[in-house]
């Protein structure tokens, strides 16, 4: 057993739909669910129980509120290839998943761009109560014109403006969560006093973008609002994470560039006067596990061959809000200067430094949305995760499956015990809240 080395944090990536990062997932021959089970809570309840058995920090649901027509100006490719379509609302699942678990955290994406802070503060405080302090909110600003149009907005706001609004949005939410003191509820039946009025206050917030009188009509929740997650890789997104986030979900296929991102983010956290250890960075990972190296490589080939190039193009076009059908398939992506194409530059470069072509990037995007594939036996996958982790500096991984729920079960039953044997992952939960799990070091 390796002693004295930093332990991993592990979270499970989910979507309330038939595809996650892999658009091959819905038709993978090892996907062992009935065709309609992704619409039902039982699948996600089963996954959450498996992940809690594995002592993971959280199960996390991503969410996009649109069907993209960015590729070729048509909905057809997104619908044909299930490019993260459909996606049902994950928020109701959080309560349903927490009802069959007792320790694991439950998180979901919720955009600041098309809601009001009071609603978000009330919603997430309620979820934090219902889950016993296990809630996590992935704060996003939304990324596609279709999403803006779905909410009655003619144009997508520029990225800088969306992040300025997000900062103010979170400030309002935090003031609302703080509008009830922890001991405000006294429930003095004899004297007919439910709450001490002196310990509940209006916030009277008047900002550039939002205003709210308050107070919140939800009592202070176990975590005083949920743990906050952020997934931005732009400087503005990193600043938002550095100021508020308890965890960051990052997609970067190379340990070398992940280490640069990790160091940059931790410096930004410290610059805000926060403890860098209180913002855990979880890098996306797609494990492919076999009983032998040969079997694992066969499973990788099987999975990757199921990804249609046009499906990858459609998925990437939606994420970039840019029609990639206007570029030739052999275009060198590192050479492109279009502003919309800069967001995903981290996946344009090969391990040897050469540029990938558009077709190569689309293929990889359809396989994993840029997550590195860790392929091998349980021991080999653990080796690869350790090597990546130690080069980057921490803090852990967001695990994404190639088929469901079997790939999740394999990781929990085969790789987690191997990491525990090496002293790289917890053998028990020591806290009760989502924030506790993200800060657990023993």
N, C-alpha and C positions, 0 to 999 in steps of 0.2 A: 504493500500500500504506500502511495506517495503521501508524505506528511508535510504539513506546513504550506501547502499550495492552496490558492484561492479556490473556493467552491463555485460551481456553476449556479446560475439561475436558469430555470427552464419554464417556458410557457408553450401552450398549444395553440396554434393558429387554426381558426375555423371560419366558415362563412355559412350563413343560413341559406344555403343553396347547393346545387350539385357539383360546382367546381370551386376550388380554392385558388392557389397559385398555379396549379397544373390544369390546363384545359383538356388534358387527356383523362382526367379523373373520372368524369361521369360515365365514360364508356370503357374504363379499364376492366379487364376480365377478372381481376381480383377484388374489385369493388363489390363487397358482399352485402348489399342492401337491396331490398325491393325498390323498384323504380320510383315510388312515391315517398320513400321513408325520409328523404331529406326535408320534406315539408312538415314532418311530424316531430314533436318534442322528444320522443323516446330515443331516437338516434343520438341526440346531443346530450341527453341525460346519461346514456350509456357511456359516451365518450368522457363526460365529466367525471363519472365514477372511476373509469379506468385511469384518468389522469390524476385524480386524487389518490388512488392507490399508489401511483408512482410519485406522489409528493410534489407534483409540479406547482409552480407559483400560481398559475392561472390558466383558465381556458379563455381565449380571446376571440371575439367575433369581429371581423372586418365588415365594412358596409359601404356600398356605393348606391346612390339614389338616382340612377339613370341607366338607360340602355343606350350604348354609344352608337352614333351614326358618323363618327369621325372618319372611319375608313370607307372611302368611295362615296361618302355622303348618303349612306344607306344603313338601315337597321339590319338588313339581311345577314351580313357576315357575323355580327354579334349574336344574333339569334341562332343561326345555323350551327355555330361552333361553341355555343354556351360560354362565351368569354366573360366569366364572372356574371353571367346572366342565366336565369333570374337570381335576384337576391331579395329574399323576404326580410322584413324588419327583424333584427336580432334582439331588440330591447325586451320584448315579452319573454324571450327565452331565458334571460338572465334570472328572473324569479323562478322559472320552472326548473332550471338547472341547479340553482342554489337550494331548492326544496329537497333534492335527493342527495345533496352533499353537505358537508359540515365545515370543511376547512379551506378547500381550494378557492382561489379568487376567481371572479367572473367579470370579464371586461367586454366592452363593445365600443365601436366607433360612433360618434355623434358630432355632426358638423355645427360649427358656430355661425355659418354663413346664412342660414335660412331659418333661424329660430330666434327667439328672444331670450335674454339671460334669465328672466324670472322663471320661465317654463323649464329651462335646462336645470337651473338650481333646484327647483322643486322636484323634477323628475329624478335627478341623480341622488338627492338626499333621500328620497323615498326608496330608491333601489338600494342605497347603502343600508337603510333600516331593514328592508326585506331580506337582505343577504347577511345580516349580522356583521356589517363592516367589511364585506369582501368585494365591494364594487370598485371597478376601474373604468374610467372614461377616457377613451382615446380621442383627444381633441384634434379635429381636422378643420381645414378651411375650404375643402372641396376643390376639385381640380379640372372639371370638364364643363364646357359650354352647355351640354345637354342638361346637366344638373341645375345650372342657373335657370334655363328655360323651363324646366319642370316646376320651379318655384316662382314663376312669373317675372323673372329678371331677364331683360333683353340681352344683356351681355354679362359675361363672367368678369367680376371685378379683377383688376390687376393684383398680382400676388402680394405686393407690398401693402396695398390697401386691405386685403383680406387678413393679413397678419396684424395690422394695426387694429382692426376691429376685434380680432381674436384676443389680443392683450386686454382690451377694455372689457370684452365679454367675460373673460375669466375673473377680472377684478370685481365686476358686479356680482358674479356668482359667489366669490369668496366673501364679499361683504354680506350677502344674503345668508350664507351658511353661518356667518358669525353673528347674525342678528338675534340669535337665541343663545344665552349663556348655557353652559353645560348643566348648571343646577337650577335652571329657570322653572322646570316642572317640579312642583312640590307635592301636589295631590293631597292637600290637607282637607280631608273630608269633613272633619269636625268643624272647621272654620270656613268651609265652602270656598277654598282657594285652590284652583287647579294649577295656575302658574303665577309666579311673582312678576307683576307687570314691570317692575324696575329692572328686570333682567331680560327684557325683550324690547328691541328698539328699531325704529325706522332707520333706513340707511340714507334716504334722500340723495341718491346718486344722480348727478347730472354730468354726462360726459359728452364727448364729441359725437359719438354714434348711438349711445344708449342712455336711457334714464330709467330709474326704478325707485319707487318710494319705499318699498318694504314695510314691515319685516316679512320674511318668508313665513308661510303658514305651515311649515314642517319643522318639528323640533330638531335640535341639533342631533345629527346622525352619529353613529359610532366612530367614523373617521373624520367627522365634521366636513362632510362632502366626500366624494369618492377619491381614491388615488387617481392621479392624472398621468396619462400616457401621451406621448407625442411621436410622430413618425416623419417629421420634416427633415430633409437633408440640405435644403437651401440655407444660406446664412440666416434668413429671417425665421425659418422653421427651427433652426438650432437655437436661436436666441429665445424663442418661445419655450422650447424644451428646457433650456438652461435656467430660466426664471421660475418655471412652475412644475415641471414634470417629475414624477416619481420613477418613471421608466421611459425609455425610448426604444422604439422598434426601428431597426436600421436594416436596409438591404444593401449589401456590398459583397460581391463574389470573391474578393481577394483579401487575404489577411493583411497584406502590406498596406493597402489603401484603407482598410478598416481601422488599422492602428492609428493612422493619421486622423481619421474622423473621430475616433474615440478620444484621443488626446485633446483635439480641438474642443469637443463638446465638454469634457471635464474641466478644461480651463475656463470655458464660458460659465459653467455652473459655479465654480469658485469665485469668479468675478462678480457674481450676484450675491456673494456672501453666504452661499449655501455649501453644505458638506458634499463634495463630489460623490461620496459613497451613497448618498440619498437620491441619486438619479442613476438607476441601473440601465445599462445599454444592452439590449438583446438583439443580436444579429440573426437574421433569417437563415434557416438551414433546412435542407430537404434530404433527410436520411433515406438511403435505399439499402436494406439489410438482407443478407442472404446467409444460408448455412455455410457457404464457402464463398471465397472471392469470386469464383467463376459464376456461381448462381447469382450473386449480387450484380455482377456486370451484365448478366443476361436479363435480370429484372430492369436494370437501367435502360438497356437497349429496347426492351419490350415497351417500357413506358414512353421513352422519348420518340419512338417510331409512331406512336399514336397521336402525336401533335401535328396537325395540319399547318403548313406554313402560313396560309391565308388567315387561319385562326389566330396565329401569333401576331400577324400584322394588324388584325382588327383589335386585338387586346392591347397591343402597344400603342396603336393610334389613339384609342380611348384614354389611356393613361397619360399620353403626351398632349392630348387635345390637338392633334395634328394628323392630317391625312397622308399616311406613308405611301399610298398608292401613287402619289406624285413623284416618288423617287425611284430610280432604277434599283432592282434587287441587289446589284453588285456595288451599290454606293458605299464608300468607306465612311462609316459613321463617325469616326474620330475627326474627319475632315469637315463635317457639316457645321454650318454657322447659324442655322435658323434658331432663334431664341427658344422656341418650343422644344427643341431637341436637346437642350443642354441639361435638362433635369435628370436624364438617365445616362449621362456620360460614363458613369461608373461601370456599366455593363457593356460598353462599346469596345473595351480593350481586351485583347487576349493575354494569357499569362506571359507570353514572350514580348509584350509591349506593342505588337502589331494591332492594327484596327480590324474589327470585325465588319463584315458587310451587313447591309440591312437585312438580307435573308438570314444570315447567321444570328443576328441579334433577335429577329422575330422568332426564330426557332427556339432559342434559349428562353425568350420571354414567355412563349407558350408552354414551355416545360416547367418553369419555376419562377417567372417574373424576376429573374436575376438572382435568385437565391442559389448559393453553391450547393451542389449535390455531393453528399458524403456517402460513398459507396463501399460496401465491404461486409465482412462479418461483424457481429456486435463488438468484438475486440478492436477490429480495424476502424470501425466508425468512431468508437470511443477515442482511439489514437488520434484520428483526424480532428475530432472536435477539440481534444486537448491541445493539439498543436496550434490550431487556429486561435483558440482562447488564449494560450500563453503568449503567442506573438502579438495579439491585439492588446492584451492586458486585462481582459474581462469584458462584460460581467456575466454573459450567458447567451442563450439562444431562444429564438422563437421557432418552434418546430412545425414544419408544414408537410403533410403527407402526400404520397402519390396515389394512394387509394384509401378508401375509408369504409369501416373503421379499422381494418386490419393493420395498416401501416402504423397507426397510432398504438395499437395493442403491441405490435412487435417492438416498437421503441421503448415503451414502458416496461415490457416484460424481459427484454434482452439487453438493451443498452443502458437503461437506468441502473440496474443492479451492477453492471460492470463499472459505471462511474462511481457508484457507492463503494465498491470494493477498492477503488483507487483513492478513496477519500475526497472525490471531487464533487459530490452531491450529497445533500442532506439525507439523513436516515429518519428524520422525524420533523414535523412542524413544531416550531417553538413559540409561535405567535398565533393570533386569531384573526388578524385583519390582513387585507391585501398589502397594505404598507408594511406590516410586520414581515410578510414573506419576502418582499422585495429588499428588505434591509437585513434579513437573516444572513449571518456569515458563518455560523457553526453547523 
